[in-house]
Amino acid sequence: MPNRRVWWRIALSILLALVSALPLPVPSRAATSTTADPRDFYGMVIRDPWYEFNTDPERYPLQVNWTFVDTMLAGVADVGARWIRFEFHAEYDQPQGSGWIDWAKYDPLVNQLAPKYGFRLLALLSSGILADVDPSYHFFHINDAPDTSGRNAYTRAFVSRAKEIVDHAGDAISAYEIINEPNANLILHQETAGASKAVDPVIYGQLMVDLYQTVKPAHPTVQLVLGGMLVEQEDPTGYLTWFQAVVQSPAVQSFRAQHGHNPWDAIAIHPYSLANFSAASVLAAVQQLHSLQQQYGDTAPIWVTEVGMPADAPYWNDIKIMDPTPSELAQANFLRDVYTGLHQWPYVAHVFWFKYEDFGEGDQEAHWGLVHLRDSMLHYAREATPWPRKVAYFVYQSLANPSAVPTAPVPPPTNPEPDVRYFPETGHTVRGPFLQYWQQHGGLAQFGYPKTEVFFVAGRAVQYFERARFEYWPEFRGTPWEVQLGFLGRYALQGRVFPRQPAPDPNLPPDPNRRYFPETGQYVQGPFLKYWDAHGGLAIFGLPISGELQEMNPADGKVYTVQYFERARLEYHPEFAGTENEIELGLLGNQVLRTLSWYR
């Protein structure tokens, strides 16, 4: 991971600021909170460290790229998740036997990184914990006919491996989910050529009893979660039928008669509703599961250990300000409605979004994440720069960690430093090179007040002001280009193209009040040229990208003569003719912050 701890506070969050007039209104956490710690409700499915093995052979030969994992977890923490879900995988390099667990692929996550960011861990124990090189351990063997005890060779091996994992991790892992989507398992469906997709509920019930009796005595605080049942569009009540069969299985009935409760601490559901991604159908599926629980006296909380919706990332551009795609907006609305809807029910303990990052590459890329991958999966693993963030990231962070939103006001520094200035007018700080640049190039009159804290866009530190976006370029440290202004003028034009104007006649003497820029084919003249020259010229404003035009100012609704430059909009105010306010910079920072596009 590149070291992004520059001279100011690290801001690994990325977010799209919304105002009340825009779509996607988000209720305050105070209005919906039912827990002492609001973040405890929020979970995230992350990229398993197992997949990061040897992805960066130069820096991490035959190791997990823990720098990448650290960066990923920092982003997940910043968005506000308190729980993370990952899966254990055995090593598939033994021709015989059940494989082995390479603890080096998990221990740093469990023992160092998760505590570093305050995460609680949900580990998935599914078909991957037993190797598949030896055909004796293919997953379909879970449905082999059991002996008179209700067990078979596969379930015995599964319980043994699960105990090995729990004993190794101790209490560092808070909970274990037992088999992914046991009612409609994709691997089982593939291994049986479509003949079967469900783990036999009688066998599964015995498995849960065996695990509970094996694990809980030594680890009473560890929670065992009945594996997330998939809600299938083609069989919308099949998960209920399967769960009912598990509850009614002889092993579960016997355990309940003896102990007064079922052999699990929570039950999980994956209410995707894949055909239409309806939040209402997600809520209905969870309600139906809870109603069935009540019929059988099962008081275990419900964990939504996967729920999600894919969304295409926007078109790349070099400005790094990109309008959302329709699927981004749909994903964001879906996430908001699901989380706010489920949060009202006290029997829903945690909801895990699937997932933090897009995954795969090329034609196999899947866009379920809150953040995209700039290039391929390999590039993401090496550089650890997920970008851009999607609109749904804003919704999640606004609910789970609203103080991390870059536009959220911050308290004044308790110990002011010389290179830090706090602006009570907006509740934001400016510091280090940004403060020096602000002071040296016109300050309040030129740029206005800060409107955000520092955050990162595509790995670059930026901060918005009323009239500009500051960008930090460490590769130019110590030069005039260490801080540069973003291309807000280019974004504000929204793709409008102005025809090139004819160059001046070289046979005529040059007009000192009018200058031609051959790079863009535009003139700057009169008060605009005087202001451009006096206030920084090319470095501050960039090249002209339009001629003079009449345009309504969105800040006050009045029509002014304006001219666009790459980094700014100059406005002519005749009411201030002859004063220093005759030309003013447009409030492009404010204008961009009112969109869904700036926080990528």
N, C-alpha and C positions, 0 to 999 in steps of 0.2 A: 504494500500500500504506500503510495507517495505520502510523504510527511506533510500534512496540511496544517500543522500547528504553527501558523505564522504568528505575527505580533499581536494579534487580537484573539478573542475568544473563538474557539472552533464552533462553527455553525454547520453541522452536517445535515441539518434538516433542509428539505426543499418543499415548496408549498405554493399554492396559488391563492392569492388573497381575494376574497369576495366581499362585496358590500351588500347591504340589504336589498338593493334594487336588482341584483343579479340572481340567476337561478341558484339552486343548491343551498337553500338556507339551512343552517346547522344549529340545532338547539344547543343551549349551553349545557355543560356537564352538570351544573347545579340543578338544572331542571329535571334531569333524568337519572341522576346518580342514586343507586341503591346500595352502594358499598362504601366502606370507609376509605378505601383507596380506589379511585375511579379506574386507574390503569389495570387493576387486577382483572377486570372484565375482558381486557383486550389481549388477544393472542395473535401470533403470526406464524405461518408455516415458512421455514427458511430452507435454503439450499443445504443439503446434508454435507458435512465436512468430508464424508467418504468420497464424494464426487470431486473434491478439490485435490485429491492425491495426485501428485506429479503434474499438475497443470502448469506449474512454473518450474521446469527442471533446471533452469539456470540458477535461480535463487533458492529453490526448495527441491533439490533432487531427491526423488523417492520419499517425499514427505507431503503432508497436507500444506497447502499455502495458507498458513495461519494469519498472514497479514491480510489477505483477502477476507477471511472469515471475520477478523476483528473489524475491518471496515464495514462489512455487511451488518454486523451486530450493532455497531455504532449508529448506523442509519435506522435499524429497526427500533433501537432504544429511543432515538430522537422522534420517530413518528409516534411513539407512545405505547407500544406493546409491552406488556409485563411478562407474558408467557411466550415461549417459543417452542415450536414442535419440530422435531427432527426424527430421523429413522436410523436404527442400527442395521448394519449390513455385515454378514459374515464374509470372509475372504474365500473366493471361489478358486483356490489353487491346489486343492487336495483331491486326488481322484477317488478317494474313499473317505467315508466319514461325514460328519456334519459341518465340516469347515471349522474356522476359528475366528475369534474377534480380535482385530488388531487395535488394541486399546490406544495406541499412539494416534489413531485417527479420531479419537473421541475425548480423551482425558483433558487436553487443553481447553476444549469447549466447556466441559462439565465443571472442571475444577478451577479454571482461571478466568476465562472470558465471560461465562454466564454470571458469576459473582461480580465481575468488574462492572457490568452494566445493570446489575440488579434483576436479572431474569430468573424466573422459575421455569423449569424444564419439563416438558411433556415428551417422552420418548415413545416412538412407535415401535412395537415388536410385532413384526409381520412375517411374511414368507421369507424375507431376506435374512433372517437371523440363522437360518440353516442353509448350508451350501447346496447348490443345485448341480454340481458336477457329478456327484454320486447320485444316480437316479433313485436310490432308496429315499432320498430326501426331497424329491420333487414335491411341490406343494399339494398336488392332488391326492397324495397319500394321507392327508389329514382326514379324508372321508373313507379311508379303508375301514372295513368292518371291524368294529371294536371287539375285544374279548369280553368275558363275562363281567369284568370290572368297569366296562364302558370306555376303555382306553385302547389305543393302538400304538404302534412303534413311533409314529410321527408325533403324536401328542405327548408321549413320554419324552422324546428328544426336545420338543418345544419347551416343555416345562423345565427341563434340566438347563437348557440354554438361557431361558428367562431368569432362572434363579442365579445362574452365573453372572449375568449382567447386573441384576439388582444387587447382588452381594458385592460386586466390584465397585459400583457407583455409590453404594450406601445411601444416605439421605440426600446426596447432592442432586439427584433427580427426583423431582416431587411426585411425578405420576407416569404411569405406563399405559398406553393404549394397546389393547390386545387384538391384533389382526386388523388390517385395513379393509374396511367395507366387507365384512364377512358374509353379508347377505347377498352381495353381488360383486364378487371379486374378479377383477380383470385377469389376473394371472391364472386363477383356477379355471376361468372360462377358456383361456388360451391353451392351457395344458391338457384340457379334456376335449379340445376341438369343438367347443361349444356345447358339449353334453351337460356340463354342470357349471354353475357360477356361484353357488351358495355353499358355505360350510354347513354340514349337517348340524342343525340346531341342537340335537341331542348330544352330539360329540362336543360341540362348542360349549354347551352348558357344563359338561364334565370337565372340560379344559379350564373354564373359569373357576370351578370349585377347586381343582388341583392347584392352580396358581395361587388362589387366595390362601389356601391352607399351607402352601409351601413358602410363600413370600411374607405374609403378614406377621407371623409370630416374631421374626427377626427384624422386620421393618414396619412397625405398626403405623408410622406416619406416611408411608408411601401409599399413594392412591392407585388403585387398579381400575381402569376405565374399560367398560365393554366397548369393543371396537366400533368405530364410526359407521353406522348403517347408511348406505346410499339410498337416497330417494330417487327412484327411477321414473322418468316421465311415462314410459310405456307400462309401468306397473306401480302406480303412485301409492298403493297401500301395501305393497309387498314387504317393505321393511317392518311394518306393524305385524304382519302375519309371522314373519321370521322371529321377531323379538318375542312374540307371544309363545312361540314354540320353544324358545330358549327358557323362558320363565317356567313353562310347564314341563320341562325336561325332568326326568327322575332325579338326576344329581342335584339340580337347583332346588327342586321341591324338598329333597331330603336335607340339604344344607339349610334352607330357610326354616324348616321345622325345628332344626336343632339350635340355630343361632338367632332366629327372629329377624333376619334380613337376608338379602340376596348376596351372592359372592362377587360383588363389585361395589366400588365406592362412587361411581358415576357411570352414566351411559352416554355414548357419543352418537352424533348424527351428522350426516353430510347432505344437507338439503339444497342441492344445486338447482333442481328444477331446470334441467339443461335445455329444454325446448324453448322457454320464453324468458327465463331469468326474471321471474316475477317475485318481488319481495313479499307480496301477499301470500304466495304459495309457499315460500320458505317459512313464514310465520305459521301458516296453517299446518305444515308438516310437523313443526316442533310442538304445536298445541296438541295435535293428534297423538303424538308419542307420549306427552305428559298425561293426557286423558287415559291412555292405555295403562300407563304406570299406576295411576290412581286406582284403576279397577283391580289391580293385583297388590295394592298396598306397597308399591315400591316407591320409596321416598328419596332415592338417589338423585342428585342434581343432573341436569342435562348439560353436556358440553358439546357445543358445535365445533368440532375439531377441523372441519373444512367447510368453507363456503366462499364462493368467488364468482367472478364473471370476467371474461377476457375483454380486452380493449386494445385496439391498434394505437400505437404511438403516432404522434404527429410527424409531418414531413420535416426533415432536418433543414435547418438554415444556419448560416454563420452568425446571425444576430443573437441566437439562443433565446429568442422570444417567439413562441409558436402557438398559434391558436389551436384549441382542442378539437379533436376529431369527434364526430357524433357518437362513436362507441365509447370514447373517454367519458363523455357526459353521461351516457347511459350507465356505465360502470360506477361512476361517482354517485349517481342517484340511487342505484341499487345498494351500494355499500351503506349510504346514509340511512336508507329506509330499513335495511336489515338490522343494523346495529341499534338504531334508536328503537325499533320495534321490539327486538329481543331484550333490550335492557330494561324494559318495563316489567318483565316477569322475573320474580326472585328465584324461580326454579331453574333458570338458565344461568350457569355459573361463569362460563367463559366462551368466547367466540373467536375462533382462529381464522383469519383471512388467508385464503389460498391464492397467491402467496406473495412474498415480498418482491421477488424479481421475476421478470420474464425468463424463460429457460429454453434450452435447445438452440439450434442455429439453422440458418438457411431455410429450406422448405419445412423443416421440422420445428421451427421456432413457435413457441406457445406464448401468448400475450396475456397471461393471467395476472401478471405482477402489478404492483403499484409503481414500480420503476422499470424502465426499459433497459436494454443492454445496447450500448452505443454501437458496438460492432458485433463480433462473433462471441460465442461463449468463451473461447480461449482468451480473447482480448479482455473480456470482463474479469476473468479469473486473474489475469496478470496485473492489470491496471487498477482493478477494483473501483471503477468509475461508472456506476449505474446512472444512466442519463438517457433521456429526460425522465423526470418524475411525471406521473399522470395526475389528472385532476382528482382522482380518488384518493391520492396521497393527502391532499388538503383536507378532505372530509375526515379521513381517519385521524389525522393529527389534530384537527380542530376538536374532535370528540375526546381523544385519548390524552393529548398533551398540548393543550391550547397555548400554554406559555411559551412553547417552542416556535410558534408561528413568527416569522421574521417581522411581521407588522405589529406584533403584540408589544405594548409598552413595557419597558424594563425599569426597575428602580434605580435611583441615582447610585453611582459607585460609593461604597462606604469609605474607601480610602482613595480620594481623587489623585490622579497622577498627572504629570505635566503634559503628557501626550494624549490625554483623554479629556473630552468635553461632553458634558451631558446637556441635552436640550429639553427642558421641562415642557416646552411648547408641544412637543410630539412624543416625549417619553423615550427618546432614543439617544444612543451615544455614538460619537465619532472619535476615532482614535488612530494613532500611528500614522502611516503614510497617507491614509484618507484624510485625516485631520490636517496634516501639513498641506496637502493638495488643496483642500477646501479653503484654507486660510490664504494661501499664496495666489489663488486664481479667482478671487472675487467674493468668496464667502457667501453670506446670506443673499446678497443682491444677485449673485450669479447663479447659485445652485439651489437656494432655498434651504428649508430645514430637512434633516434626515427623516425618512419615512419608514425605514426598516433598520434592523440590525444587520450585521454582516452575515451572509449565507453563501452557499456555493452553487454555482451553475456550471455543469459539465466540468467540475473540478476546479473552477476559478472563483476566487472570492469576489463578491460584488456587494454593493450597498446602494439602495435607492434614496434619492433626494427628490424634492418637489419638482425640480427641473432637469434632473440628470440621473444616470446610473454610473457609479464609480466601479471600475474593474481593477483588480490588482494583478500585475504581470511580474512575478518574481524573476523571470528570466531577464528582465530589464532593470533589476534592482540597482539603484545608484545613478540611474539616468533619468532624463525628463519623461521617459515613457514608462516609468515604474507604475504609475497610476494613469489609466486611460478612461475616457468616457465611452459608454456603450452607444450603439447605433440606434438610439431611440427615434431619431428622425426618420430613418429608413423604415422602421417598423410602423410608425404612425401614418406613413403614407399608404400602408396596406396594399402595396403592389402597384400603386398608381405610377405610371411612367409619363414623363414629360418630354416632348420632342426637343432635340438639340436645336439650339439657336445658332444662326450663322455667325461665324467668327468675324471679328472686326476687320475692316479693310486695312491691310498692312501699309497702304499708300497714304493713309490718313494719320494725322498725329494722334497718339493715344489720349483717351479721355480720362483725366485723373479721378473723376467721380464715378468711373464705371470700369469694372474689370471682368475679363472673360476667363473662364476656367475650361480649357480644352478637354480635361479629363471627363467632364460631364456635359459639356456643351451648354453651360448656363452662365449668365451674367449676375454679378452682384454690384449694386450701385447705390448712390445717395447715402441716406442715413444707415442703411443696412451695411454697406461697405465700410463706412466709418466705424461702426460698432464692431464689425468683424475684425478689423485691423487692431482696434484698441483693446480688445478683450480676449486675445489669445489666438485668433485666426484659425489656421488649419488644425492645430493640436486640440483646440477646445471644441470647435464646431464641425470640423470636417469640411468636405467639399459641398458646394450647393448642388442640390438634386432636384430643384424646381426653380422656376422663375417666380416673380411676385404674383400673388393671387389673392383674391378676396375669399375669406373663410371665416365661418363662425367659430368663435372661441368657446370650447365646451365648458370652460370655467365660469364664464359670465353670460354666455348666450349672445354676445355682441359680435358684429362682423368687423374684422380688421384686415388690413393688408399684411400678409405674412409671406415668409419665404422659408422653405425647408432646406436644412443642411443634414448631413449624415447623422450628426449627433444632437441636433437641436432644431427648434423652430424659432425664428426671430419674428417678433410682432411689432408693428408700428402703431404707436399710440399718439395720434395727433393732439389729443388734449394735453399732452405733456411736451409738446414741441419746444425745442430749445433747452430742455432740462435733461438730466442724466437718465430719466425714465422714459425718454422718447422712444427708445427701443428696449423691449423686454424679452427675455427668454420665455417661451411658452412652458406651461406646467406639464411637460411631457412625462415626467416621472409620475406625477399623480394620475395622468391619463392612462398610462400603461398599467399602473397598479390597480386600476378599476376593471381591468380585463381578467380573463382566465388564462393568460398566456405568459406572464412574466416570471413565474417561479418554477423554473424547470430544473 
